[in-house]
Amino acid sequence: MATGAGTVSAITAAGIVGPLVPTFHVDPALMVLATASASNTITYVNDAAFWLFKEYFNLSIKDTFKTWGLLELTNSVVGLLIVLFLSLFIH
């Protein structure tokens, strides 16, 4: 949330967890998917997508938090659940 855009969040998270892949013997593809899914869990007003969604649908800031925030959270949780499911089959 502090970094702003989801792109910055994803790149920052990748830099943090990247060195952990060989240590924990995690499939790199699953780590990429998990990082991408989790990078947009929480939205905030310093994300450009927040303002695009707000203006495109002519919403108040409060309503944008309710709709866009729920959409981002749902997207992240479902994405992480799919990665967990895939991890059962990919070693």
N, C-alpha and C positions, 0 to 999 in steps of 0.2 A: 504494500500500500504506500509506503514512503517513497518508493522509487518513481511512481507515476505510471507511465505507460506499461502495458503488459509485455512489450518487447524488451524493455529494460529489465523488468522482473525476471523474464525467462533467461536472458543472458547472464544476469547476476547469479541466479540460482544454478545455472549450468556451470558457471565458474566455481561455485562452492562445492557442488556435488560431483563434478567431473572426476576429481582425483580419488573419490571414494569408490568408484566403479570396480577397479581391480581389488581393492581391499576387501570389499564385501561380496565379491564374485557375483555381481548383478549383471544381467544382460544389458548391454549398452542401449539397445533399441527400446527396451522397457524403461530405462532411466530417462531417455529423451522424451518418451510419451508421458511419463509421470511428471517431469519437469514442465513440459508444455501445458499439461492439464492444470497443474497447481499454480502456475504463474498468474492466473487471472481469477483467483478465488475471491478476492475482495476488491471492489472498485472504489474509487475516490474521485474527487473533483479535479485532481491534477492529471487525470487520464483523458486524452483527447477523445477516445471512444465514448466516454461518459457524456461529453458535450455534444458530440455528433448525434447520439441517441436522443438526448434531451431536446435538441433543436429540431431534429427531423420529425419527432412525434409531438412537438410543441407541449412538452411536459414541464411541470415545476421541478425544482431540484429535489424536493421531497419525493415526488412521484417517480422521478428518475432513479433515486436510490432504491425505492421499492421494486421497480420493474427490472431495471438494468442490473441492480445488485443481486436480485434473486436469479436472474438469468445467468449471470456469471458464476454465482455459487453453485447452481444446479449443473452447469456445464463442467465445472471443475470436479464436483463430487462424482458425477456419472463417468467422466473421463478416468478418474482414479480407480473407480470400481472396475471399469473395463481393463485397466492395466493390471489390477490385482487378479482378475479372471484370467487374463492372458499369461500371467506369471505361473499359473498352474500347469500350463502346457509348454512354455518356453523356458528352457533352463540355461 
